[in-house]
Amino acid sequence: MRLWIGLHLPRLPLEVFAPSWSTDAGSVVLEQERVLVASQEAMGAGVRVGMRRGGVVMLLPDARLHARAPALEAEARQAVALALLQYTPQVTEGAEATLLMDVGASLRLFGGIRALCRRVHANVRALGFTASLACAPTARGAWLLARANAGRAVRMESLLRRLDRLAVLLAPPARPFADWFDGIGCHTLGDLRRLPRPGLQRRCGRDLLDLLDAAYGLTSELHTWIAPPETFRARLELYDRIDDAGLLLAGAQCLLLQLTGWLCARQLAVERIVLRLEHERGRVACPPTGIEIVLAEPAWRDEHLVRLLRERLARLTLDAPVIGLVLEAVQVRPMAPPNASLFPEPGGSEEDRMRMLELLAARLGPDNVLQPLPLADYRPEQANVWVPVQHNVSDKARNAQLPPDVLSLPRPTWLLARPIALLMRDRRPFYGSPLRVASTPERIEGGWWDGPETRDYFIAEGQDHTLYWVYRERIGIDEREPRWYLHGLFG
């Protein structure tokens, strides 16, 4: 089933300067020195659309006046479109601050049209924009319903009824003939359809009929889909100077939503991102503050990245106010398909465990959450190093560092940080009770480059049948009595 979502941004000229989630003190956007759109605070003070600049200043002396910025509006539409690519690769830009999404193939994945619309609306709101959503089986129908904020029409019969009730001037080709339509009593699209087509074409041109036919499903349309860039780098200019790092999360979330859409569209997963905090420019300007996040497991969803950034920002102290944010995907890789098993693990998936470790590392610091990495060294105390969990160590790399036969050798469950010298009683090592050697020796020689070690390891048993891992020094040239040491305990 073909189904389109139309997304209209009615307050886009204003919200590129003052996002919907900002605490605006009264912003007004002017076009040709007249009010195009104003914030709720400004409207409450008496500012109206079409008012001149002087009238605005008289009513609201502290108003923030902005000249309309078409370039910023185009960037904002691209940012919203990029975020919406996580739901469908078929996103196109319509006229008058409208985006269209072909979501027919995405409904089952996201739980139906209602759930999908809720997610899209929440994402657009998080980006800082007010949106009106509509659904229709045709792209032009979704565009008209979104412009009129006329809701959803999933079936064609419902769409026809809703379209017939819409104002005729919603169709851009009809606006130059507004007086003529009013004079003949043609006020809705239903009235327009009942007019003779040949005369309507001679009077208004072919564009109006083409729009009607496309909206009512009589003809098909061709669309130019929005293509994601080869690399990801997004910038957000903040509406005010921010002194508290915790307040930057809302802006960072906007950039992460765009990153999620880009990753889904490119079928990639991110391994490392960098968020740069731009400070004020001038004589005493300081360089951007960088926040680098390295993931142990590649990710392409924004929820986990938001949690990691929240922890990092909570621990950050700003040296100077922030005026802008820049997010870059520094390291990406192809997205791996989900590896679903018939019987899910009770402790969660490997991805869930890695996300928990990454969250702990963001909260406690990367040097406080470590993982073991084996080294190609037979000496037990040198056979392992600890590295941060963000270091992506594959099983192949781990096995390559192991000596070839080490897995076949007996090793204790607990290894002491330092070997303990044992007492000797009746020429036998003693640890709580006399120890009886219960295995043949395993000779380890190594470390000739940083202090040679020559040892003979044994499994020893105490009187309570506890098993110990002990070693005896090899006899040196001084022919002194070899000493025994306890190095580990078996389970």
C-alpha positions in Angstrom: 0.0 0.0 0.0 1.3 3.4 -1.0 1.1 5.9 1.9 2.6 9.3 2.3 3.3 11.5 5.3 3.2 15.2 4.6 5.2 17.4 7.1 4.6 21.1 7.1 6.7 23.6 9.1 4.5 26.6 9.5 6.8 28.6 11.8 10.1 27.8 10.1 11.1 31.4 9.4 10.9 32.1 13.1 12.2 28.8 14.5 15.5 29.0 12.6 16.2 31.9 15.0 14.3 30.7 18.1 13.7 27.0 18.3 10.4 25.8 19.7 12.0 24.5 22.9 13.9 27.8 23.6 12.8 30.4 26.2 12.1 33.2 23.7 11.6 36.7 25.0 9.8 38.0 21.9 11.2 37.3 18.4 9.8 38.8 15.2 10.8 37.9 11.6 10.5 40.7 9.0 10.2 40.4 5.3 10.4 43.7 3.3 10.2 45.6 6.6 6.8 43.9 7.5 6.1 41.2 10.1 6.0 37.8 8.5 5.8 35.7 11.7 6.1 36.5 15.4 6.5 34.5 18.6 3.7 34.0 21.1 5.1 36.6 23.4 5.3 39.1 20.6 1.7 38.3 19.6 0.6 38.8 23.1 2.1 42.3 23.1 0.0 43.2 20.1 2.3 42.4 17.2 0.5 41.3 14.1 1.4 39.8 10.7 1.9 42.7 8.2 2.8 45.3 10.8 5.7 47.6 10.0 9.0 47.6 12.0 8.2 50.9 13.7 4.9 49.5 15.1 6.7 46.4 16.5 9.3 48.6 18.2 6.6 50.8 19.7 4.7 47.8 21.1 7.6 45.7 22.1 10.9 47.7 22.5 12.9 44.7 23.6 11.7 42.5 20.6 14.4 40.5 18.8 14.0 41.6 15.2 15.3 39.3 12.4 15.3 39.6 8.7 14.0 36.5 7.0 16.9 34.1 6.2 16.0 31.8 3.3 19.5 30.2 3.5 18.9 29.2 7.1 15.5 27.9 6.3 16.9 25.7 3.5 19.5 24.3 5.9 16.8 23.6 8.5 14.7 21.7 5.9 17.7 19.7 5.0 18.4 18.9 8.7 14.8 17.7 9.2 15.0 15.6 6.0 18.2 14.1 7.1 16.7 13.1 10.5 13.7 11.6 8.7 15.8 9.3 6.6 15.9 6.9 9.5 12.2 6.0 8.7 12.4 5.7 4.9 14.9 6.4 2.2 12.2 8.1 0.1 12.0 11.6 1.4 11.5 14.6 -0.9 11.1 18.3 -0.4 7.8 20.0 -1.3 6.9 23.6 -1.8 6.2 26.0 1.1 8.3 24.5 3.8 6.9 21.0 3.4 8.5 17.5 3.3 7.0 14.4 1.9 7.8 10.8 3.0 6.8 7.6 1.2 6.3 5.3 4.3 4.3 2.5 2.8 7.1 0.0 3.2 7.9 1.2 6.7 4.6 0.8 8.5 5.1 -2.7 9.8 8.7 -1.9 11.0 7.6 1.0 13.1 4.3 -0.4 14.4 1.7 1.2 12.1 0.9 4.7 10.8 -0.1 6.1 14.2 3.1 5.0 16.0 5.2 6.2 13.0 3.5 9.6 13.0 4.1 10.0 16.8 7.8 9.2 16.3 8.2 11.6 13.4 6.4 14.4 15.3 8.6 13.8 18.4 11.7 14.0 16.3 10.7 17.2 14.6 9.8 18.7 18.0 13.2 17.7 19.4 14.8 19.4 16.4 13.2 22.6 17.6 10.4 23.0 15.0 6.6 23.1 15.0 5.0 20.7 12.5 1.7 19.7 11.2 1.5 16.1 10.0 -0.9 14.5 7.5 -1.2 11.2 5.8 -2.7 10.3 2.4 -2.3 7.7 -0.4 -1.0 10.4 -2.7 1.9 12.8 -2.3 0.0 15.8 -3.4 -2.9 14.8 -1.2 -0.6 14.6 1.8 0.9 18.0 0.9 -2.6 19.6 0.8 -3.7 18.0 4.0 -0.5 19.0 5.8 -0.8 22.6 4.6 -4.4 22.7 6.0 -3.5 20.6 9.1 -6.4 18.3 8.1 -5.2 15.1 9.7 -4.8 11.6 8.3 -6.6 9.9 5.4 -5.3 6.4 5.0 -7.9 5.2 2.4 -8.6 6.8 -0.9 -12.3 7.3 -0.2 -11.4 9.2 3.0 -8.9 11.3 1.1 -11.4 12.3 -1.5 -13.9 13.5 1.1 -11.2 15.5 3.0 -9.8 17.1 -0.2 -13.3 18.2 -1.3 -13.7 20.2 1.9 -10.3 22.1 1.6 -10.1 25.7 0.5 -9.4 26.2 -3.1 -6.7 28.8 -2.4 -4.6 26.0 -0.8 -3.5 25.1 -4.3 -0.8 27.6 -5.3 -1.8 27.7 -9.0 -5.3 28.9 -7.9 -4.1 31.9 -5.9 -3.6 34.4 -8.8 -7.3 33.8 -9.6 -8.7 34.3 -6.1 -11.1 37.1 -7.0 -12.5 35.1 -10.0 -13.1 32.0 -7.9 -14.7 34.1 -5.2 -16.9 35.8 -7.8 -18.3 32.5 -9.1 -18.7 31.0 -5.7 -15.9 28.4 -6.0 -14.6 28.1 -2.5 -13.4 24.5 -2.1 -11.6 21.9 -4.1 -14.8 20.0 -4.5 -16.3 23.1 -6.1 -13.3 23.4 -8.3 -13.6 19.8 -9.5 -17.2 20.4 -10.7 -16.1 23.2 -13.1 -15.7 22.3 -16.8 -12.1 21.2 -17.3 -11.5 22.8 -20.7 -12.7 26.2 -19.6 -10.7 25.9 -16.3 -7.6 25.1 -18.2 -8.0 28.1 -20.6 -8.6 30.4 -17.6 -6.1 29.1 -15.1 -3.6 27.0 -17.0 -2.6 23.4 -16.9 -0.7 23.5 -13.6 -3.9 23.7 -11.6 -5.4 20.6 -13.2 -2.2 18.7 -12.9 -2.2 19.4 -9.1 -5.8 18.2 -8.8 -5.2 15.1 -10.8 -2.1 14.2 -8.7 -3.8 14.9 -5.4 -6.9 12.8 -6.3 -4.8 9.9 -7.6 -5.7 10.3 -11.2 -2.0 10.7 -12.4 1.3 9.6 -11.0 4.2 11.9 -10.0 7.9 11.8 -10.2 10.0 12.8 -7.2 13.6 13.7 -6.6 14.7 11.9 -3.4 17.0 13.6 -0.9 20.4 11.9 -1.0 22.5 11.9 2.1 26.1 13.3 1.9 29.1 11.1 1.6 30.4 12.2 5.1 28.6 13.5 8.1 29.3 16.9 9.6 26.5 19.0 11.0 26.6 22.3 12.7 24.0 24.0 15.0 24.2 27.7 15.9 22.8 28.2 19.4 20.1 30.8 19.9 22.0 32.3 22.9 25.3 32.0 24.8 25.3 28.9 26.9 27.4 28.8 30.1 26.2 25.5 31.5 27.4 22.3 29.8 24.2 20.5 30.8 22.1 22.8 28.8 23.9 21.8 25.6 22.2 18.4 25.5 19.1 19.6 23.6 21.2 21.0 20.9 23.4 18.0 20.7 20.3 15.8 20.5 19.3 17.7 17.3 22.6 16.8 15.7 22.4 13.2 16.9 19.0 12.9 15.2 20.5 14.0 11.9 23.4 11.5 12.5 20.9 8.7 13.0 19.1 9.5 9.7 22.4 9.7 7.9 23.6 6.4 9.3 20.4 4.6 8.4 20.3 6.0 4.9 24.0 5.1 4.2 23.6 1.7 6.0 26.5 2.5 8.3 27.2 2.3 12.0 29.4 4.8 13.9 32.4 3.8 16.0 33.7 7.3 16.9 32.1 10.7 17.0 33.4 14.1 18.0 31.2 16.9 19.4 33.0 20.3 19.2 31.8 23.2 21.3 32.4 26.5 19.6 33.1 29.5 21.8 32.9 33.2 21.1 35.2 34.7 18.6 37.4 37.7 19.2 40.7 38.7 20.8 40.2 36.4 23.8 38.7 33.6 21.8 39.6 30.1 22.9 39.7 27.1 20.6 36.7 24.7 20.4 36.3 22.2 23.2 36.2 18.7 21.8 34.2 15.8 23.3 35.2 12.5 21.7 33.1 9.3 22.2 34.6 6.0 21.2 32.2 3.1 21.1 33.2 -0.5 21.8 30.4 -1.7 19.6 29.3 0.3 16.5 25.9 1.9 16.9 23.4 3.7 14.7 20.6 4.7 17.1 20.6 8.0 18.9 19.2 6.8 22.3 22.5 5.3 23.4 24.6 8.2 22.0 22.4 10.7 23.9 22.9 8.8 27.2 26.7 8.8 26.6 26.7 12.6 25.8 24.6 13.3 28.8 27.2 11.7 31.1 30.1 13.5 29.4 28.4 16.9 29.5 27.5 16.4 33.2 31.2 16.1 34.0 32.3 19.0 31.8 33.2 22.5 33.0 33.1 25.1 30.3 36.0 27.5 30.0 34.0 30.0 28.0 30.3 30.4 26.8 29.3 28.2 23.9 27.7 29.7 20.8 27.6 26.7 18.4 27.9 22.9 18.2 29.5 20.8 15.5 29.1 17.0 15.3 31.3 14.8 13.1 31.2 11.1 12.4 34.9 10.4 12.5 34.9 6.6 12.1 32.1 4.5 10.6 31.8 1.0 9.3 29.1 -0.9 7.3 26.1 -1.7 9.4 26.1 -5.4 10.5 22.8 -7.3 10.2 21.1 -8.2 13.4 22.1 -11.6 14.7 18.9 -12.8 16.2 18.8 -16.2 18.0 15.9 -18.5 18.5 16.3 -18.5 22.3 17.4 -15.0 23.5 20.0 -14.9 26.2 18.6 -14.2 29.7 21.3 -11.6 30.5 20.6 -9.6 27.4 22.5 -9.4 24.1 26.2 -8.6 23.7 25.2 -5.2 22.4 23.2 -4.5 25.6 26.2 -5.4 27.7 28.6 -3.2 25.7 26.2 -0.3 25.9 26.1 -0.7 29.7 29.9 -0.7 29.8 30.1 2.4 27.6 27.7 4.2 29.8 29.8 3.3 32.9 32.9 4.5 31.1 31.2 7.8 30.3 30.1 8.2 33.9 33.3 7.0 35.7 35.9 7.9 33.1 37.5 5.7 30.4 40.5 4.8 32.6 38.2 3.3 35.3 36.4 0.7 33.2 38.9 -1.7 31.7 38.9 -5.0 29.9 41.7 -7.7 29.8 43.9 -8.1 26.7 46.3 -11.1 26.5 49.9 -10.7 25.6 52.2 -13.2 23.9 54.2 -13.9 27.1 54.3 -17.1 29.1 55.1 -15.3 32.4 51.7 -15.2 34.2 52.1 -11.7 35.6 53.0 -10.4 32.1 50.5 -12.4 30.1 47.7 -9.8 30.4 47.3 -6.0 30.2 44.2 -3.9 31.0 42.8 -1.5 28.3 39.7 0.7 28.2 36.5 -1.0 27.1 36.3 1.4 24.1 39.2 -0.3 22.5 37.6 -2.7 20.1 39.5 -5.9 20.6 38.3 -8.7 18.3 38.5 -12.4 19.2 41.0 -12.9 16.4 43.3 -10.2 17.8 43.0 -11.8 21.3 43.9 -15.3 20.0 46.8 -13.9 18.0 48.4 -12.6 21.2 48.2 -15.9 23.0 51.1 -18.4 23.0 50.1 -21.3 20.7 49.7 -24.0 23.4 48.7 -21.9 26.4 45.0 -23.0 26.4 46.0 -26.6 26.9 48.0 -25.8 30.1 46.5 -25.8 33.6 45.9 -22.3 34.9 44.4 -21.2 38.3 41.1 -19.4 38.7 42.7 -16.7 40.9 46.2 -15.3 40.2 47.8 -13.4 43.0 49.0 -9.9 42.2 52.4 -10.8 43.7 53.7 -14.3 44.4 54.0 -15.1 48.1 57.2 -16.7 49.4 56.4 -20.0 51.1 58.0 -21.5 54.3 59.8 -24.8 54.1 59.2 -27.5 56.6 60.9 -30.9 56.2 62.0 -29.8 52.7 58.4 -29.3 51.7 56.6 -26.0 50.9 54.2 -25.1 53.7 51.0 -22.9 53.4 48.7 -23.6 56.3 49.6 -27.2 56.0 52.4 -29.1 54.2 51.8 -29.0 50.4 52.0 -32.2 48.3 53.1 -31.8 44.7 50.4 -33.3 42.5 51.6 -32.7 39.0 54.6 -32.8 36.7 56.6 -29.6 36.4 55.8 -26.9 33.8 59.0 -25.0 33.0 58.6 -21.3 32.1 61.5 -19.3 30.9 61.1 -15.8 29.6 61.8 -12.1 30.0 65.4 -12.2 28.8 64.8 -8.7 27.4 63.5 -7.1 30.7 64.7 -9.4 33.5 65.0 -13.1 32.9 62.7 -15.5 34.8 63.2 -19.3 35.1 60.6 -21.2 37.1 59.2 -24.7 37.5 55.4 -24.6 38.1 53.5 -27.3 40.0 50.0 -28.0 41.2 50.2 -28.6 44.9 47.5 -30.0 47.2 47.0 -29.1 50.9 45.7 -31.3 53.6 42.2 -29.8 53.1 42.5 -30.8 49.4 42.7 -27.2 48.3 44.7 -26.9 45.1 47.4 -24.3 44.7 49.6 -23.1 41.8 53.2 -22.9 43.1 56.5 -22.6 41.5 60.1 -23.2 42.4 63.0 -21.2 41.3 65.6 -22.9 39.2 69.0 -23.4 40.8 71.3 -20.6 39.8 75.0 -20.5 39.5 75.4 -19.6 43.1 73.9 -23.0 44.0 71.7 -21.6 46.7 68.7 -23.5 47.9 65.8 -22.8 45.5 62.8 -21.0 47.0 59.1 -21.8 46.6 56.3 -19.3 45.9 52.5 -19.4 45.8 51.2 -17.7 42.6 47.5 -18.8 42.3 44.6 -20.8 43.6 42.4 -23.2 41.7 38.6 -23.1 42.2 
